[in-house]
Amino acid sequence: MVKKPLSNLGEGESGEIVQIRGKPEMHRHYYGMGLAVGRNIAIKKVKSTPDDYAVTIETGGRLETLDRNAALSIQVQVPVNLDEREIPDLSRAYSRLNHVTDVFR
């Protein structure tokens, strides 16, 4: 698992809120929206342009839209997604290692 700002998630990603930064009144505002530490969220839509940013999330069956500042203040724990192309073929590497050690025996 890795922790990152909500603003760094893309459409279709989901995770658990682990930290909300900001003043107490912002915490109350987010709590009223159903956002609290321990809640699961799912990213439904991201609108990102140089002049505008909005993210639509689903939590507890509700859809909420947040601006860039709100999305930056909410930290989410998400599973690490490793692209299979980034994982070396361990069986091939292991067989090469065995071949090299056989040469030196």
C-alpha positions, 0 to 999 in steps of 0.5 A, spaced: 500 500 500 502 507 498 499 513 501 498 519 496 494 525 495 487 524 492 489 529 487 494 523 484 489 518 483 486 517 476 479 515 474 477 508 476 482 508 482 480 507 489 482 507 496 481 508 503 482 515 506 488 515 511 489 523 513 485 529 512 489 536 513 486 542 514 483 547 519 477 544 524 472 547 520 474 544 513 474 537 517 467 538 519 465 540 512 468 534 509 465 530 514 458 532 512 460 530 505 461 523 508 469 524 508 473 521 514 479 517 515 477 510 514 472 511 509 473 508 502 472 512 496 472 511 488 474 516 483 469 516 478 471 522 474 477 527 473 477 533 470 484 536 469 486 542 465 491 548 466 485 552 469 481 548 472 481 541 476 475 537 479 474 530 481 468 526 482 468 521 488 464 516 490 463 514 498 458 511 502 453 511 495 454 518 495 457 522 489 461 528 491 465 533 487 472 536 490 476 542 487 484 541 487 485 544 494 480 539 497 483 533 493 490 535 495 488 535 503 486 528 503 491 523 503 489 516 501 492 509 501 491 505 495 494 498 493 500 498 489 499 497 482 505 494 478 504 494 471 506 487 469 511 490 464 515 493 469 516 486 473 522 482 470 521 475 468 524 472 474 524 465 471 528 467 465 533 471 470 533 465 474 535 460 469 540 465 466 543 465 473 543 457 474 547 457 467 552 462 469 553 458 476 554 451 472 559 454 467 564 456 474 563 449 477 
